Amino acid sequence: MNDSRRDANRDEPWNKNREIKFLRGPMTRRAEFWRACRIFWEFIRGFRAFHFVGPCVTVFGSARFKSGHPYYQLGQRVGAHLAQANFTVLTGGGPGIMEAANRGAMEAGGRSVGCNIELPSEQNPNPYVQRFVSFRYFFVRKVMLVKYSFAFIALPGGFGTMDEIFEMATLVQTGKIREFPLILMGSEYWQPLIDHLRDVMIPQGTIDERDLERIRLTDSPDQAVDWIRSAMVPRQTEAAATQIKPRDLLGEKSL
């Protein structure tokens, strides 16, 4: 078992309270300093782990769907189509939709990685990831999911999936990221959300029609991949201009 998997599986109950304490308010200067060092180290671990695995597409969705569920099967097809298009599938590394997308990618002979968040109910990596890194802080994990992705695909999910959808929508809306497809898959599940955005939020002026146009809805993995391909050229060109090779001395490895 590699170090990242040992990180995910270790049993240290005191670790589970770290983020709770961090968000509780001011602490001693020493505690805040060491907290900042820990956060910095999490960023470095993430940068080293994911820098050489791309180009990635992040796939999110509920951890609660079991194998055989239609949305799980859709996640598998999405992972396979992304792998066949030479994208690395990046997920939260857990069960459900995340496992389905990783599984589809690996069974199609593609690259499959996981970016986990440590929770009180310990989440172990699914068996279909080739590289897995576990984080204690949600905001560090979010940076990794955006920084190394060329697109975001959301299958049906709960609060976590909704959080990621609107985080990405806000970053695109404010110009923090560009040429970044945000694709919802599972039209029956997501259509009420699209209806609310169109029929309530746009008339009230809280978002513009252009904001809604940035969110694509489909049930076709082929169409999703086509949208990603058409949008990724500028970002891929920029990434190629800064391409560097991994160094063994720094523990850097490509997939």
Buried (B, 14 or more C-beta within 10 A) or exposed (E): EEEBBEBBEEEEEEEBEBBEEBEEEEEEEEEEEEBEEBBEEBBEBBBBBBBBBBBBBBBBBBBBBEEEBEBBBBBBBBBBBBBBBEBBBBBBBBBBBBBBBBBBBBBBEBBBBBBBBBEEEEBBBBEBBBBBBBBBBBEBBBBBBBBBBBBBBBBBBEEBBEBBBEBBBEBBBEEEBEBBBBBBBBEEBBEEBBEEBEEEBBEEEEBEEEBBEBBBEBBBBEBBBBBBBEBBEEBBEEBEEEEEEEEEEEEBBEE
